[in-house]
Amino acid sequence: MKKFISLFLTLFILLSLFIPANAAYVTGEYIVSDEYADIYFSPVSTARKIGEVSKNTVVEVTEIRNDTYGRITLQPDGITGWIKLSALKFRENGKPTDITGIKIKTLPKKLTYIDGIEKLDLSGLSVVSTDKNNNEAYITGYSVFSPEMKVPGEKTVTVSYSPDGKSVFTAEFSVTVIREDAVCISAASFPKTQYLENQLLDLSGLSVLTEFSDTSKNETLSFEEIINDSDYIITGCHGEEHGSVLSAGRHTIKISYKYEDISCIFDIDVTPRSLISLKIKKLPDNLTVYSNKEIPALDGLILEAEYDNGEKEDIYHYSCEAVCDPSSFIIGPGNTVTVKFGGKSVEVDFRYSAAVPQKIVLEFKDKDGNTIPVNFIKGEEIDLSGIRVRLVYTDDTFRYIDDFIMSSPDYTVMGSQNISVEYLEFSEVFTIYISEYNSKGDVAPNGGDGKITAVDARTVLRASVGLTTLGGKLLFAGDADRNGKITANDARLILRASVGLENLYITL
C-alpha cells in the first residue's frame, strides 16, 4: 500500500511539471502581455498571419480552441482571427465597471482627405480605456462613426466603446476635408450647335476635359459619363436640357464642375422658322383609358410638323404637351385630349372604359413578330425578355404592360421547369425545357424525333435556301458543321450521318 501511494504521488508530481498553471483558459477579457501578439487566420500552427496587436491591448476572447488559441475580433476592421493564449494575461481586475472613459492614444496616419473621393482611413488609430486610477489599457471592441466626407471643412470623427453593452464611452478626433484640386474644365468636343426652331437639343456629342494641378489626374468624360456623374451639372440659360424643344435665338449652355465656380460655356444658335401646320401621322398605341383621374398616355403618337421653309418633321409624343380634364371623361368614345406643340395643336379622341382587369395573357412573339424560344440546350443563353404580356379587361379590350414580375429560370436544372408571370392579382405559368444533350442534325419532324434520317437532311437543305425556317433549338441542331449558319454543307453532313458515315451526337 505504501508503495502504491508513493508511486501515485510521484506520478502526480511528474504530471504537474507538464501542466501549465494557466491551462484552463476561459472566455473573457485578456491583456496582451507580450510586446506583440500575432493574429492568425485559423487556430492551427500553419495558418497565415492576418494582423497583430501590441502589448497592453485589451482583447475579448469569445472562443477557446485546444487551450492554445482564442478567437478575437480586430477593430476597427471587424476582422475575426485567432491569437495564441500564451501571449495573453487574463484581465482579473479589468471589469467593465472599472472603466471611466476612453481616449485616443494615437491618431490615424491620414488626417487630410479630398472631398467625395477618399474614404476615412483608420490605419494607425489606437484607443485606450481609462479607470478611476488613470490606468490605461488598449481596447479593440470600439465603433467608429465617419462624418460626411463630400463637403470641405473640418470634420469630427466619433469613437464609441461599450464594454458591457450598457455603458457607452466616446472620444473624438478631427480630420480635414479639402477641395479637389481641379484647375479648369473645357469642352474637348462640341455637340451639334446649329439648329432650326422647334428641334430638340442634342448634347450627345459633348465631351469635357477636366484638368487638375496634378496633370496625371486629368480626365476626359463623354456626355454619357457626365450625366451619370453627380460632380457635373449641365444648365441652359433658359433651363434647356438634353432633349428640350428649342426656341429661336442664341442659347448658352454651361457645364459646371463640383463647386460650380469651375465651368465652361458654349453657345448654340437656333434659326427661326414658322410652324404652319400640325397633323397626326400616327395615333397613340392605346386609345382606351381606364381612369378618369390621369391624363391619357401619348406613347406611340407621331405628329407631322410643316414649316414655312417647306420642311416637314416628325414630332414624337415626348416633345408634346397633352391638355385635358380627365374628370370630365364620359364612358365611351369622344373624350378629347388636346396635344400642343410649337404654338399649334391637334386633338386626339380617347375611349373611356369603366372595365376592370380580368386576366393576363402571354404572347410568345416579340414586337417584331419573332418567336420567343422556350426550349434550350445546357449552356445556351436563356432569354425570355421578348415575351409580351397583355392585361385584358372585362370588355375584352387590352393593353400591353411591362411592369409585371417574371420568375427566374434555374440554369442548373435539366428538363422542364415552370416560369410564373404575375401582375396585380393575376398570374400565368408557362414551361421551358433545358436539354443536357443535343444531337446535331435532328430537326424533323416537328422539333426532332430522336433520330437522324434523310428527312432531317431535306429539312435543313430547304432551310438553307429559305423554303422553311429553323428557330431556337432546331437552328442549333441544324448547324451540323458548327459555323453559325445553315448551309447545304449542313444538309450533306446530316445525310451522311443518316447512313452512319458521320457521328453528329455531341455533349454540351
N, C-alpha and C positions, 0 to 999 in steps of 0.2 A: 504494500500500500504506500509506504514512504517513497519507494522508487517511482511509483506511478505519479504521485503528487510532484515529486522533483522533476520528472520528465515533462509534466504538464506546465509547470512554472517556467522551465527552460524554453519550451516551445512558445509560450506566451510572450516571454521577454524577446525572443528572436523575432517573432512576428511583429511585435510592437516597433522594432527598429525599422521595419519596412513600411509602416503605415504612417503617412504624413499627418501632422496634427490637424491640418485643415482639410482632410479628405472629404468630409461630409459637407459639401457645398450646398447652399440653398439659394433660391432666387431672392432678389432684392437689390439694394443699392450697394455698390462697391466703389472704392477709390483705387485708381491706378497707382501702384507702389513702385513700379519700375520707371526708369527715365522715359521710356516709350514702350507702348504695347501695340503689337501688330493686330490688325483686324483681317480675318480670312473669310473667303467666300463660303466655305463649308467646314464642318468640325472634323477635319482629317489632316494628318501631317503633310500631305501632298497638296493641300488646297492653295490656290493663288492668293496673294495678299491684295486686299482692296482698299486699305487705308491704315491709319494709325492714330493713337491718342497719346497725349503726353501725361507726365506724372501729375498726380493730384486731381485728374479728371474724374468726375463722378459719373458712373455708368449704371444703367439699370439692366440687370441680368434677368431675362424673362424665361430662360430655359437652360437646363444643365445637360450636357452630354458626356457620359463616361467619367464624370468627376474631373474632366480635363478642359472642356470648352464651355463657354457660356454665350448665349445669343444676346446681342445688344443691337440697338438701332442708332446709327450715326446721325447727328444733327449738324447743320440744318438740311442735309441732303435727303434724309429719310431712308438711307441705305441700311439694310439689315445684314449683319455679319456675325462672325464668331471670334471670341477673344480667349486667349489662354487664361484660365483661372489662376494659375500660379503667379501671374503678373498683377493680381488684384488683392486688395485687402478689404474685408467686409467692413462696411461703414456702421459700426455699432453705435457710435454717438452722433450719427448724422440723420436723425429722424426728420421728416419733413417739417414738423412743428418747430424745429430749431432754426429754420431759415427765416431771416428777417428781411431779405431783399436780394436782388441780383444787380450786377453791373457789368458793363462792357470791359473786358480785360485787355483785349487787343482789337483794334478796328480792322475791317476788311482792307485788303491791299488796294482795292479800287474804290475811290470815293467820288469820281467825276464821270458823268455819263453824257452821251449825246442823245438828245430828246427823240423819243419814238423809235430809236434804232437799237440801243443797247439795253439789256435787261440787268436787273440787280444781281451783282456777283458777290457772294458772301465768303469767298476764299480768304482765309486768314482771320476770320472772325472767331473770337473765343469769348465765352461768357462764364462768369463765376457767381456762385451764390455766397451770401454773407450770413453770419449768425450774430447773436447778441454780443459775442466777444470779438466781433470783427474778423473772425477766421474766414478764410476764403477756400472754396472748393470749385474746381471746374465742373460745369454741368453740360449735358448734351441734349436733354429732352425738351428743348425750348422751341418756340414757334417764332417765325419772322413775318411781319406784315409789310409788304412792299407798297410804297406810295405810288401815285400816278407819275409815270416817267415820260409822258408825252409833252409836258409843258415845262419850259425852262424855269429855273429857280432853285432855291434851297429846299430840300425835302427831308422829312423826318421819317426814319425807319424805326419801327417799334419791335422790340424783342419781348416775348411773353413766356413765362415759365410757371407751370402749376405742378408742384411736387406731389400733391395729394389729391388732385382732381377737384379741389375746392378753392384753396387759396391761390391767388394769381398775383405774381410779381412781374413788373415790367421795367425795362430800361430802354433808352433811346440813343440813337446816334444820327448824324446828319450826312446826307450826300448832296452833291450839286449836279443839277441837270443843266447842260448848256445847249445853246442853239447849234444846229448842224452848220458847218462852215461853208454853206453854199454861197458862191460869189455872184453868179448870174444865170439866167436861163435865156435861151434864144430858140427860134424856130429853125430846126435842122432841115425840114422840108415843109412846104406850104400845101394846104388843101386847095381845092377849087376856090378861086377868088372872084370870078366873073359870073354873074347870074342874071336871069331875067326875073322880073317881078312875079311873085307867087311861086317861084321854085323853092325847093327845100334846101336848107343849109346842110352842106355835106362836109364834115370835118375829117373824114376817114383818111385823107392823105397827109394829115398833120403829124409831124414828129418833133420832139423837143429835146434840145441838148441842155443838160444841167451841168454846170461847171462848179468845182469845189477848189478850195485852197490847195488841197492835196489832189493834184490832177489825176492821180491813179483812180480816184473815185468818180471821175466824170462818167456820165451815162446818157445815152440817147434812148428815149422811150417813144414807142409808136402811139397812135391815138388810142388804140385798144388798151394799151398798158396805162396810159394817162387816166382814162375814165375809170379804171379799176384801182387807182392809187389815190388814197384819200389825201395825200400831200399836195395834189394838184387840183386847181379849181379853174374851170373854163367859164367865162361870163361874156355876154354880149352887152353892148351899151344900152340896148333896149330889151334886155332879157333874152336875147336869142340863145338858142342851144341847138345841138345837133338834131336835125330833123324839123326845125322850125320853118314855117312859111315866111318868106322874106318879102318885105315891102320895098318899094323903090328907094334908092339913095345909097349913101355910103354907111357901112356898118363897121364898127370897131370891135374886134374880138380880143379878149385879154386872157392870157394864161398866167396864173399866179402860182408860186411855189410856197407852200407851208405857211409862212408868216405873212404872205400877201404883200410884203414890201419888196419882194424879188419877183419880177414879172417881165413879160414881153407882150407886145401887141402887134396886130396886123389888121389891115383893112380889107373888106370885100365890097365890091361895087355891084349894085343891082340896077339894071337898066329898066326904066318904066315901060309898061305896056298895058293896054286896056283889055280887060276881060269883057268880051261882047256877048258870049253865050255860055250857058252851062246846061248840060243834059245828062241823063242817066245812060251809061253804057252797059252796066251790069248791075242788077239788083242785088241786095244783100243775100247771103246764103240762106237765111231763115227769115221769112216774113210773118211768122206766127210768134206772138208773145204770150206769156202765161202769167204776167204780173202787171198790175196797173199801178205799181209803185216805182218802177225803174224805167228809164229811157231805153228803148229797144237797142240792141246791138246792131251796128252797121257792118259787121265783119263781112267781107266779100264784095262790098259796094265799090263800084268804079264809076266815076263821073268823067265826062269828056269836056274839057275847057277849051274854048276857041278864043283867040286873041286878035287884036286889030292888025297884027302883022301877018295874019294868015296861019299862024302856028296853032296846032292842036296838041293838047297834052292830056294824058290820063291822070286823074286825081283819085287817090286811094282814100279809103274810109278814115285812116288815122290822121289825115290832113283836114278833115271836115269837122263841122260842129253840128250836132243834132239838137234841135229845139222842139219841144212838145210838152204837153201837160198830161203825163201818164194817168193822173187821177180822173181824167175826163174820158178815158177809153171806154167804149161800149163793146159788149160781146159781139163778135162777128167782124167783117171787114170794114174799111172806111176810117180807120184810125190813122190820122195823118201825122207824119213826122217831117219837119222842115229841115233840110240839110243845107248848110251855108258854106260857101267858100268864095273868097275874093270879092265880097260885096254882093254876090248873087246867090240865088238859092233854087233848089228843086224840092219837090215833095214826094215822099215815099209812103205808100199806104201799107199798113200792117193789119193783120187779122188778130184780134184779141180773143183768146180762148180761155174759158174757165175750167178747161180739162185739167186733170191732175195726173201725175206719172203713175203708170201701172206696171211697167216691166222694163228690163233692158234686153237688148238683142245684140249679139255679137256678129260682126261681119269679118270674114277671113280674107278680105281683099283690101289693099291699101287704097289711098286716094287716087292712084293712077291705074287701079284695076288689077294690080299684080296679086297673085295668090300668096297668102302667108302660109309657109310650110309648118306642119306640126309633127313631122317625122324627121328624126335627126340621127346622125351617126355619132358615136362616142368621140369627143374631141372637137366636134363641129360646133360653131357658134350657134347658140340658141337665141334668136332674135324674134321676139313676139311684139315688138313695138308698133308694127304696122296694123295690128288688129284695131278695128274701129268699133265703137260702142254707141248704139242708138238708145236714147231714152224715149220710150213710146208712151204716149198719153192716152187717156180714156177715150178720146175722139179719134184715135188711130193716127194722129199726127205725131211727128217725132223730131228730135234734134240730136245731132252728134255731140257727145260730151268727151272731155279729155281729163277730167279730174276724178276718174274712177280709180279704184285700187285693185291691182293685179298681184296675186301671189307669185313668188319667185320659184322657178324650177330648180330642182335638186340635180346638179350636173353629175353627181356620183351614183345616182340610181338608174340602173338599166331597166328597160321595159317601159310600161305605161305609167303615167302619173297624172293626177288631176290638177288643173290650174284653175283657181277661182277668180272671178271678177266681181267686185262689189261696188255699188253706188247707192247712197241713201239706204233704204231698207231692202234693196233688191240685190240679187246675186245670180250668177250663172257659172257653170263649170264646164270646161272642155278638157280634152285629153291630149297629151303629147306622148310620143313614143321615142325612146332613145335606144338604138341598137348598138351592141358592142362589136358586132362583126358585120361586114358587108361583102357581098360577092360582086365584084366588078362584072358588069355585063348583064346582070339580072334585072331587066327593066320591064318585062312584059309577061303576062298580060295584067294590066291594071295595077301596076305598082310592084311587080315581082312575084314570082311563084315558087321561088326556091330552086329553080333550075335555070341552066343556061342552054338555050336552044337557038335554032335558026330564026325563030320568031323574034327573039331579042335582037339579033343582028339586023333583021329587017327593020325593026322599030328604030334602032339607032341610025341606020342609013337614012331613013325618012326624016329623022330629026336633023341630020347633018345638012339636008337641003331645004329645011324649013317646012316640010309637009306635016310634021307633028311637033309637039313641044314636050320636052322633058323638064320637070321642075323639082327643086328640093333634093330629096334623097335619090330620085331617079336620075337627075342630072349628074350627081356624084357617081352613081353606078354606071352610067353610060360612058363616062370618060375613062375608057379602058387603058389608054396609054398615059393617063395622068398628066396631061399637058394643059388642063383647064379648058379645053374646047371639045365640042362634039364634031367629029370629022368622019370621013369614010374609013380612015385607018382604024378608028374605034370599032366600026362595024366589022372590019376584016378580022381584028383580033378576037372579037366575040364569036364570029363564025368559026374560027379555028378552035376556040375553047369549047364550042358545042360538039366538036368531034374528037375532043381530047388532045388537040395539038398545042393548047395553051392552058396555063393554070392562072386564073384571074382571082382566085379566092384569097383575100387578104385579111389580116387582123389589124385594126387601128389601135 
